[in-house]
Amino acid sequence: MNRRVYLDYAATAPVLPEIQRALCSAYTTTLGNASTLYREGRLARQALEQAREDLAATLDCAPQELYFCSGGTEAAGTLIEGIARGAREKQGARRARTHVICAAFEHHAVLDSALSLRRSGFEVELLRPNRAGYITPEALEAALRPDTLLVTAMLAQNELGTVQDIAALAALAHRAGALLVSDCVQAFGKVLLSLAALDVDAACFSAHKLGGPCGVGAFYLKPGVPFRPRQLGGGQERGLRSGTQDVPGAQGFALAAELQLAELLAGEGERLALLRDGLLAELTRNSERVRPTVPLPPDNCASHLPGYLPLLVRGIESQTMVLRLDELGFAVSGGSACSSASLEPSHVLTSLGIAKDEADGALRVSLGRDTTTEDCARFGEALLSLL
């Protein structure tokens, strides 16, 4: 009997075996609360700060610029609300900038957090990507205004796999006196990432997207950026995110980041790009009903996540494909796992101008560490058998 094939690494990556072993060890050795003064607490604090240093090294930032939290959703909301409130308090309500630019295809964690600012008097403008799935510098430059406070732009789009030129977007925002927050959840561990090179003001990350434990995330905040904490309490994480820290989770996050970075440097991205390109060629060669959602130049690891294959399949709905492929032994999704229960077309696809009847046939295939050539061949046959 053929094994099940998991092809939804964009939703969550299976916890790496190395992380499973490390977590088992950490949960038996890290016994204290990192905020306490006795020996167990001091050991927990040492482990937490070592994890922070290790994670910062993979992100090319200073350890004191990283703050642990529960995941990407919390990190995104914390940053957007915290920066907006902090800037308003710093500048004064009458003089504060109130214009916020949000990429229209952001993950709902960012999109909904940005839109919620309208209730506090901010003007939120949604900036549409081009049909290829990119926010262009020209589009952002045209949208920036003297009263623009904040720009949000994700590094890698979670349904399309397109990798944005965040460094160029950040430079434009800074030239206009605005700040830029980037959702790096989907990109981290899949492309080489340097916060120093991107020059963003804030960014968010999540461990489970790169084979680490669920329920652990982090956010980066550049020193000097105005910020008002959203979660209050015991003052952990230097007062910016209160709550008892998950020390083993932080250790697992840092180790997963190190492992993924080592694999990227060893050529894992190129391997996944070859698998993706081969699968796309097989599908489009054998059916005119299948096409990529956005253009996918071969061997593209720089401007598109290497293991991501977004598809539009004509004549069959996403939910039907996902369920029938599940019966055949394949796990894929119709789009973002965070909104897969919705019967409405993805806001990502509609932001590209894709018609509803086309968007209804969206499929997201995402490959990862355990994906093989045989897996892709079997999946290709299974999908084609449904058409």
C-alpha positions as CSV (number, residue, x, y, z in Angstrom):
1,M,0.0,0.0,0.0
2,N,1.3,3.4,-1.0
3,R,2.1,5.8,1.9
4,R,0.1,9.0,2.3
5,V,1.8,12.0,0.8
6,Y,1.8,15.3,2.6
7,L,1.9,18.3,0.2
8,D,0.7,21.1,2.4
9,Y,3.9,22.5,3.9
10,A,2.5,26.0,3.5
11,A,-0.1,25.2,6.1
12,T,2.3,23.6,8.6
13,A,5.5,21.6,8.3
14,P,5.6,18.3,10.1
15,V,7.7,18.6,13.3
16,L,11.2,17.6,12.4
17,P,12.5,14.4,14.2
18,E,15.4,16.5,15.6
19,I,12.9,18.9,17.2
20,Q,10.8,16.1,18.6
21,R,13.9,14.7,20.4
22,A,15.0,18.1,21.5
23,L,11.5,18.9,22.9
24,C,11.4,15.7,24.9
25,S,14.7,16.5,26.4
26,A,13.8,20.2,27.1
27,Y,10.5,19.3,28.8
28,T,12.4,17.1,31.3
29,T,15.3,19.4,32.0
30,T,13.8,22.9,31.8
31,L,11.6,22.8,34.9
32,G,11.5,26.4,36.1
33,N,9.7,29.6,35.2
34,A,12.2,31.9,33.5
35,S,11.1,34.9,35.6
36,T,11.9,33.3,39.0
37,L,15.2,33.8,40.9
38,Y,15.9,30.3,42.2
39,R,18.2,27.8,40.4
40,E,15.5,26.2,38.1
41,G,14.3,29.6,37.1
42,R,17.9,30.8,36.3
43,L,18.5,27.7,34.2
44,A,15.3,28.4,32.3
45,R,16.3,32.0,31.7
46,Q,19.7,30.9,30.4
47,A,18.0,28.5,28.0
48,L,15.5,31.1,26.8
49,E,18.2,33.7,26.2
50,Q,20.4,31.1,24.4
51,A,17.4,30.3,22.1
52,R,16.9,34.0,21.5
53,E,20.6,34.4,20.5
54,D,20.5,31.3,18.2
55,L,17.3,32.5,16.5
56,A,18.7,36.0,16.1
57,A,21.8,34.6,14.4
58,T,19.7,32.9,11.7
59,L,17.7,36.1,11.2
60,D,20.7,38.5,11.1
61,C,19.5,40.7,13.9
62,A,20.5,41.5,17.5
63,P,19.0,39.2,20.2
64,Q,17.5,42.1,22.1
65,E,15.4,43.0,19.0
66,L,13.5,39.6,19.1
67,Y,10.5,38.9,21.3
68,F,8.9,35.5,21.8
69,C,5.1,35.1,21.6
70,S,2.5,32.4,20.7
71,G,2.8,32.5,16.9
72,G,2.5,34.6,13.7
73,T,-1.1,35.7,14.3
74,E,-0.3,37.2,17.7
75,A,2.9,38.7,16.4
76,A,1.2,40.4,13.5
77,G,-1.6,41.9,15.5
78,T,0.8,43.0,18.3
79,L,3.0,44.8,15.9
80,I,0.4,46.6,13.8
81,E,-1.7,47.7,16.8
82,G,1.3,48.4,19.0
83,I,3.1,50.6,16.4
84,A,-0.1,52.5,15.4
85,R,-0.9,53.2,19.1
86,G,2.7,54.0,20.0
87,A,3.1,56.4,17.1
88,R,-0.1,58.2,18.0
89,E,0.9,58.6,21.6
90,K,4.4,59.8,20.6
91,Q,3.3,62.3,18.0
92,G,0.1,63.5,19.7
93,A,-3.4,62.8,18.4
94,R,-3.6,66.1,16.4
95,R,-0.2,65.7,14.7
96,A,-0.1,61.9,14.3
97,R,0.0,60.4,10.9
98,T,-3.1,58.3,10.3
99,H,-2.7,56.7,6.8
100,V,-1.9,53.0,6.7
101,I,-1.1,51.1,3.5
102,C,-1.8,47.3,3.6
103,A,-1.1,44.9,0.7
104,A,-4.5,43.6,-0.4
105,F,-3.3,40.0,-0.4
106,E,-1.9,39.9,3.2
107,H,-2.6,37.0,5.4
108,H,-5.8,37.6,7.4
109,A,-3.7,38.0,10.6
110,V,-2.2,41.2,9.0
111,L,-5.2,42.2,6.9
112,D,-7.8,42.1,9.7
113,S,-5.4,43.7,12.2
114,A,-4.8,46.6,9.8
115,L,-8.5,47.0,8.9
116,S,-9.3,47.1,12.6
117,L,-7.4,50.3,12.9
118,R,-10.2,52.1,11.1
119,R,-12.2,51.9,14.3
120,S,-9.5,54.0,15.9
121,G,-9.6,56.7,13.3
122,F,-6.9,55.5,10.9
123,E,-7.4,55.5,7.2
124,V,-6.4,52.1,5.8
125,E,-5.8,51.8,2.1
126,L,-5.5,48.4,0.4
127,L,-2.8,48.2,-2.2
128,R,-3.5,45.6,-4.9
129,P,-0.7,43.4,-6.3
130,N,-0.1,43.1,-10.0
131,R,-1.4,40.0,-11.9
132,A,2.0,38.2,-11.4
133,G,1.5,38.4,-7.6
134,Y,3.8,41.3,-6.6
135,I,3.5,44.6,-4.9
136,T,5.7,46.7,-7.2
137,P,7.8,49.6,-5.9
138,E,6.0,51.9,-8.4
139,A,2.6,51.0,-6.9
140,L,3.7,51.7,-3.4
141,E,5.4,54.9,-4.4
142,A,2.2,56.2,-5.9
143,A,0.2,55.3,-2.8
144,L,2.5,56.9,-0.2
145,R,1.4,60.2,1.2
146,P,2.9,62.8,3.6
147,D,0.6,61.4,6.4
148,T,1.4,57.7,5.8
149,L,2.4,56.1,9.1
150,L,2.7,52.4,8.3
151,V,3.1,50.0,5.3
152,T,2.5,46.3,5.6
153,A,3.9,44.0,3.0
154,M,4.6,40.3,3.4
155,L,7.9,38.8,2.3
156,A,6.4,35.6,0.8
157,Q,2.7,35.4,-0.2
158,N,1.3,32.3,1.5
159,E,-1.1,31.2,-1.3
160,L,1.0,32.2,-4.3
161,G,4.6,31.8,-3.1
162,T,5.7,35.1,-4.7
163,V,8.6,36.7,-2.8
164,Q,8.4,40.5,-2.6
165,D,11.2,42.9,-3.0
166,I,10.8,44.1,0.6
167,A,14.1,45.9,0.7
168,A,13.0,48.2,-2.1
169,L,9.6,48.7,-0.5
170,A,11.1,49.5,2.9
171,A,13.4,52.1,1.3
172,L,10.5,53.8,-0.3
173,A,8.5,53.8,2.9
174,H,11.4,55.2,4.9
175,R,12.0,57.9,2.3
176,A,8.4,59.0,2.9
177,G,8.9,58.9,6.7
178,A,6.7,55.8,7.1
179,L,7.5,52.5,8.8
180,L,7.3,49.0,7.2
181,V,6.1,45.8,8.9
182,S,6.7,42.6,7.1
183,D,5.0,39.2,7.7
184,C,7.9,36.8,7.2
185,V,6.1,33.7,8.5
186,Q,5.9,31.9,5.2
187,A,9.3,32.9,4.0
188,F,11.4,32.0,7.0
189,G,13.2,28.7,6.5
190,K,12.3,28.6,2.8
191,V,14.5,31.4,1.5
192,L,17.7,33.0,2.9
193,L,16.6,35.9,5.1
194,S,18.5,38.8,6.5
195,L,16.6,41.4,8.5
196,A,19.6,43.7,8.3
197,A,19.5,43.5,4.5
198,L,15.7,43.9,4.4
199,D,15.9,47.0,6.7
200,V,12.3,46.5,7.9
201,D,11.1,48.2,11.1
202,A,9.2,45.1,12.4
203,A,8.6,41.5,11.3
204,C,6.8,38.4,12.5
205,F,7.7,34.7,12.5
206,S,6.2,31.3,13.4
207,A,7.9,28.1,14.4
208,H,5.5,25.6,12.9
209,K,6.0,26.7,9.3
210,L,9.6,25.4,9.4
211,G,9.2,22.2,11.3
212,G,9.3,23.6,14.8
213,P,6.6,23.3,17.5
214,C,3.1,24.8,17.1
215,G,2.1,27.7,19.4
216,V,5.5,29.5,19.3
217,G,6.4,32.6,17.4
218,A,8.5,35.7,17.5
219,F,8.4,39.3,16.4
220,Y,11.3,41.6,15.5
221,L,11.1,45.3,16.5
222,K,13.8,47.7,15.4
223,P,15.1,49.9,18.3
224,G,13.4,53.3,18.4
225,V,10.2,52.3,16.6
226,P,7.3,53.7,18.6
227,F,5.4,50.9,20.3
228,R,2.6,50.4,22.8
229,P,2.3,46.8,24.3
230,R,-1.0,45.1,23.6
231,Q,-0.6,42.2,26.1
232,L,0.0,43.4,29.6
233,G,0.7,41.6,32.8
234,G,4.0,40.4,34.3
235,G,6.3,42.4,32.0
236,Q,8.0,39.5,30.4
237,E,9.9,40.0,27.1
238,R,11.2,43.3,28.3
239,G,7.7,44.6,28.9
240,L,6.5,44.3,25.2
241,R,4.8,40.9,25.5
242,S,3.7,39.8,29.0
243,G,3.1,36.1,29.7
244,T,5.1,33.2,30.9
245,Q,7.5,32.2,28.1
246,D,7.4,28.7,26.6
247,V,11.1,28.0,27.0
248,P,11.2,24.5,25.4
249,G,9.1,25.9,22.5
250,A,11.6,28.7,22.0
251,Q,14.4,26.2,22.0
252,G,12.6,24.1,19.4
253,F,12.0,27.2,17.3
254,A,15.7,28.2,17.3
255,L,16.8,24.7,16.5
256,A,14.3,24.3,13.6
257,A,15.6,27.6,12.2
258,E,19.2,26.4,12.4
259,L,18.4,23.1,10.7
260,Q,16.4,24.8,7.9
261,L,19.2,27.3,7.3
262,A,21.7,24.5,7.0
263,E,19.5,22.7,4.5
264,L,19.0,25.8,2.4
265,L,22.8,26.4,2.3
266,A,23.1,22.7,1.2
267,G,20.8,23.2,-1.8
268,E,17.4,22.2,-0.6
269,G,15.7,25.2,-2.3
270,E,17.1,24.1,-5.7
271,R,15.9,20.5,-5.1
272,L,12.4,21.7,-4.3
273,A,12.4,24.0,-7.3
274,L,13.2,21.1,-9.6
275,L,10.4,19.0,-8.2
276,R,8.0,21.9,-8.5
277,D,8.9,22.6,-12.1
278,G,8.8,18.9,-13.0
279,L,5.3,18.5,-11.5
280,L,4.0,21.6,-13.2
281,A,5.4,20.5,-16.6
282,E,3.7,17.1,-16.2
283,L,0.3,18.6,-15.3
284,T,0.2,21.2,-18.0
285,R,1.5,18.8,-20.6
286,N,-1.3,16.3,-20.0
287,S,-4.2,18.7,-19.4
288,E,-5.2,22.0,-20.8
289,R,-7.4,22.5,-17.7
290,V,-4.4,23.0,-15.4
291,R,-2.3,26.2,-15.3
292,P,-0.2,28.0,-12.7
293,T,-2.0,30.8,-10.8
294,V,0.9,33.1,-11.3
295,P,3.8,32.9,-13.8
296,L,6.5,30.5,-12.7
297,P,9.8,30.8,-14.5
298,P,11.8,27.6,-14.3
299,D,14.5,27.3,-11.6
300,N,13.1,30.3,-9.8
301,C,14.3,30.3,-6.1
302,A,14.7,34.1,-5.7
303,S,11.3,35.6,-6.5
304,H,9.2,32.6,-5.8
305,L,9.3,30.1,-2.9
306,P,10.9,27.0,-4.4
307,G,8.5,24.4,-3.1
308,Y,5.2,26.2,-3.9
309,L,3.0,25.4,-6.8
310,P,-0.3,27.4,-6.9
311,L,-2.7,26.0,-9.5
312,L,-6.0,26.9,-11.2
313,V,-7.9,23.9,-12.4
314,R,-10.8,24.6,-14.7
315,G,-14.1,22.8,-14.3
316,I,-13.7,21.4,-10.8
317,E,-14.0,23.1,-7.4
318,S,-11.3,23.3,-4.8
319,Q,-13.2,21.6,-2.1
320,T,-14.0,18.7,-4.3
321,M,-10.4,18.3,-5.4
322,V,-9.1,18.5,-1.8
323,L,-11.5,15.8,-0.5
324,R,-11.1,13.4,-3.5
325,L,-7.3,13.8,-3.3
326,D,-7.5,13.1,0.4
327,E,-9.3,9.8,-0.4
328,L,-6.5,9.0,-2.8
329,G,-3.9,9.6,-0.1
330,F,-2.7,13.2,-0.7
331,A,-2.9,16.2,1.6
332,V,-3.2,19.5,-0.3
333,S,-5.2,22.6,0.2
334,G,-7.3,25.0,-1.8
335,G,-5.6,28.0,-0.4
336,S,-4.7,29.4,3.1
337,A,-5.5,26.8,5.8
338,C,-6.6,29.7,8.0
339,S,-9.7,30.3,5.8
340,S,-10.1,27.0,4.0
341,A,-13.6,26.5,5.5
342,S,-14.9,29.5,3.6
343,L,-17.0,29.0,0.5
344,E,-16.0,32.4,-0.9
345,P,-13.1,32.8,-3.3
346,S,-9.8,33.6,-1.7
347,H,-9.2,37.3,-1.2
348,V,-5.7,36.7,-2.5
349,L,-7.0,35.5,-5.8
350,T,-9.6,38.2,-6.1
351,S,-6.9,40.9,-5.4
352,L,-5.2,39.6,-8.5
353,G,-8.3,40.2,-10.6
354,I,-9.0,36.4,-11.0
355,A,-12.7,35.8,-11.8
356,K,-14.8,33.8,-9.3
357,D,-15.3,30.8,-11.6
358,E,-11.5,30.5,-12.0
359,A,-10.7,31.1,-8.3
360,D,-13.2,28.3,-7.4
361,G,-10.7,25.9,-8.9
362,A,-7.7,27.0,-6.9
363,L,-5.3,24.4,-5.5
364,R,-2.1,25.0,-3.5
365,V,0.5,22.3,-3.6
366,S,3.5,22.9,-1.3
367,L,6.5,20.6,-1.1
368,G,9.0,20.1,1.7
369,R,11.8,18.2,3.3
370,D,10.2,14.7,2.9
371,T,8.8,15.2,-0.6
372,T,10.3,12.9,-3.3
373,T,10.2,12.6,-7.1
374,E,8.0,9.6,-6.7
375,D,5.6,11.6,-4.5
376,C,5.2,14.2,-7.2
377,A,4.7,11.7,-9.9
378,R,2.0,9.9,-7.9
379,F,0.3,13.2,-7.1
380,G,0.4,14.3,-10.7
381,E,-1.3,11.0,-11.8
382,A,-3.9,11.4,-9.0
383,L,-4.9,14.9,-9.9
384,L,-5.1,14.2,-13.6
385,S,-7.3,11.2,-12.9
386,L,-9.9,13.6,-11.5
387,L,-10.1,15.7,-14.7
